[in-house]
Amino acid sequence: MAEPDRLLILIARTEESFDSLVTGLVDAGIGGATVVDSRGLAAIVRDELPIFSGLASLLPTATGSRVILSLTDERHVQAVLEFVEDLPEESRPVGAVVPVLRTFGLRGPAARTDAP
């Protein structure tokens, strides 16, 4: 794999969309990623801020998600984006690709081997 120069951020909104997304990442050749369980702002307002309890009925009940973070290269990003475009709209993740200026501490195939 080329030196990772992109941070791929994907937010799967449901367990089903997460499962298919992981399959797509593996099929695209991405072997390393970090998965973080997360909660939406609505869940925090509903569960932890009692001053807003009157708004609870207006907020969505399912606000959990999983965030996938992967340092990768442009070729792998393009493969993932093609996979995501083929998913049904309701299964597509929220996502972003961020340029990375420098990486450090990587191990395995993503690690740079020509570092000084």
Secondary structure per residue as TSV (DSSP state, phi and psi in degrees):
chain	resnum	aa	ss	phi	psi
A	1	M	-	360.0	143.1
A	2	A	-	-66.5	164.7
A	3	E	-	-58.8	133.6
A	4	P	-	-66.8	125.1
A	5	D	-	-130.3	14.9
A	6	R	E	-138.9	142.3
A	7	L	E	-105.8	115.9
A	8	L	E	-94.9	124.0
A	9	I	E	-120.2	121.8
A	10	L	E	-129.7	136.1
A	11	I	E	-118.0	108.7
A	12	A	E	-85.6	128.1
A	13	R	-	-87.0	-22.0
A	14	T	S	-134.7	163.0
A	15	E	H	-63.1	-39.5
A	16	E	H	-64.6	-43.1
A	17	S	H	-69.5	-30.6
A	18	F	H	-64.3	-46.0
A	19	D	H	-58.9	-46.2
A	20	S	H	-69.4	-32.5
A	21	L	H	-66.3	-42.1
A	22	V	H	-61.7	-42.7
A	23	T	H	-58.8	-44.5
A	24	G	H	-63.3	-38.0
A	25	L	H	-64.7	-44.8
A	26	V	H	-64.7	-44.2
A	27	D	H	-61.7	-30.4
A	28	A	T	-79.7	-5.8
A	29	G	T	94.3	9.6
A	30	I	-	-85.6	115.6
A	31	G	-	-102.8	-10.4
A	32	G	-	-132.0	129.4
A	33	A	-	-159.8	160.1
A	34	T	E	-114.6	134.2
A	35	V	E	-112.4	129.3
A	36	V	E	-121.9	124.3
A	37	D	E	-71.7	138.4
A	38	S	E	-139.8	166.0
A	39	R	E	-129.7	145.2
A	40	G	-	-77.3	164.9
A	41	L	H	-58.6	-36.8
A	42	A	H	-60.6	-38.4
A	43	A	H	-65.6	-40.3
A	44	I	H	-66.7	-44.5
A	45	V	H	-60.7	-45.7
A	46	R	H	-67.8	-42.0
A	47	D	H	-92.3	-27.9
A	48	E	H	-120.2	-6.7
A	49	L	-	-121.7	84.8
A	50	P	G	-59.5	-21.3
A	51	I	G	-61.9	-24.2
A	52	F	G	-101.8	16.3
A	53	S	G	-59.0	-28.0
A	54	G	G	-64.9	-22.1
A	55	L	G	-86.3	-8.5
A	56	A	G	-54.5	-37.9
A	57	S	G	-69.3	-19.3
A	58	L	G	-89.6	-12.7
A	59	L	S	-94.0	149.1
A	60	P	-	-64.2	146.5
A	61	T	S	-84.6	-32.0
A	62	A	-	-98.1	99.6
A	63	T	-	-123.7	14.9
A	64	G	E	-85.2	152.6
A	65	S	E	-157.1	176.4
A	66	R	E	-127.9	135.9
A	67	V	E	-105.0	129.1
A	68	I	E	-110.4	126.4
A	69	L	E	-118.5	130.6
A	70	S	E	-144.2	127.1
A	71	L	E	-83.4	122.2
A	72	T	E	-150.7	-170.2
A	73	D	-	-114.9	172.5
A	74	E	H	-60.7	-38.3
A	75	R	H	-60.7	-44.2
A	76	H	H	-71.0	-35.9
A	77	V	H	-59.6	-45.6
A	78	Q	H	-61.7	-39.7
A	79	A	H	-63.6	-40.7
A	80	V	H	-66.9	-43.4
A	81	L	H	-62.3	-38.0
A	82	E	H	-63.7	-41.0
A	83	F	H	-62.6	-46.1
A	84	V	H	-62.2	-39.8
A	85	E	H	-62.9	-26.0
A	86	D	H	-85.1	-9.1
A	87	L	S	-74.7	152.4
A	88	P	-	-59.2	145.8
A	89	E	G	-53.9	-39.4
A	90	E	G	-70.9	-13.6
A	91	S	G	-101.2	-4.7
A	92	R	-	-73.2	139.6
A	93	P	-	-79.8	163.5
A	94	V	E	-83.5	140.5
A	95	G	E	-156.7	170.4
A	96	A	E	-155.0	154.2
A	97	V	E	-123.9	126.0
A	98	V	E	-119.8	130.9
A	99	P	E	-64.8	143.5
A	100	V	-	-116.3	124.9
A	101	L	S	-81.0	-36.1
A	102	R	-	-155.2	145.2
A	103	T	-	-123.0	157.2
A	104	F	-	-154.7	158.1
A	105	G	S	78.1	7.5
A	106	L	-	-76.6	145.8
A	107	R	-	-128.6	159.6
A	108	G	G	85.0	-158.6
A	109	P	G	-62.6	-26.3
A	110	A	G	-79.8	-14.6
A	111	A	S	-69.3	143.0
A	112	R	-	-74.4	132.5
A	113	T	S	-99.8	-10.6
A	114	D	S	-105.7	21.9
A	115	A	-	-66.7	145.8
A	116	P	-	-68.3	360.0
